[in-house]
């Protein structure tokens, strides 16, 4: 008896079935994860849930009295600015409360304008002034909501 292996037989590899099982499990997990993702993001109920429409907010415009202020012109002659503005507030009830705070709003305008130079009010300087004043006014009337600030008149002389 000889212990030779025949030439036409190939040795059987161990672990071949194990790799196939691991790949099958990974493929199933990948498909399940993709299905769960698709279900979560693309599944919608057949009948939409009726939502009550929120009440529209009524906005009221309040006129800020015309503000006349001198600008920081350095050593040049005195330069003035006249600004007319309006505030857009949430409700008519808020208008009365904001009218009571009008001296603080005018003071914020005066304080801001006294520190500005005439060149700062040209070009996009009006936009920067508007954004600055809107932020200050929002802080002054804190619990009340201010939607926007409109400049009606800006005159630099």
Secondary structure as GFF3:
##gff-version 3
##sequence-region A 1 157
A	DSSP	alpha_helix	16	42	.	.	.	ID=ss1
A	DSSP	beta_strand	60	70	.	.	.	ID=ss2
A	DSSP	beta_strand	80	89	.	.	.	ID=ss3
A	DSSP	alpha_helix	92	100	.	.	.	ID=ss4
A	DSSP	alpha_helix	102	114	.	.	.	ID=ss5
A	DSSP	three_ten_helix	118	121	.	.	.	ID=ss6
A	DSSP	alpha_helix	125	140	.	.	.	ID=ss7
A	DSSP	beta_strand	146	156	.	.	.	ID=ss8
###
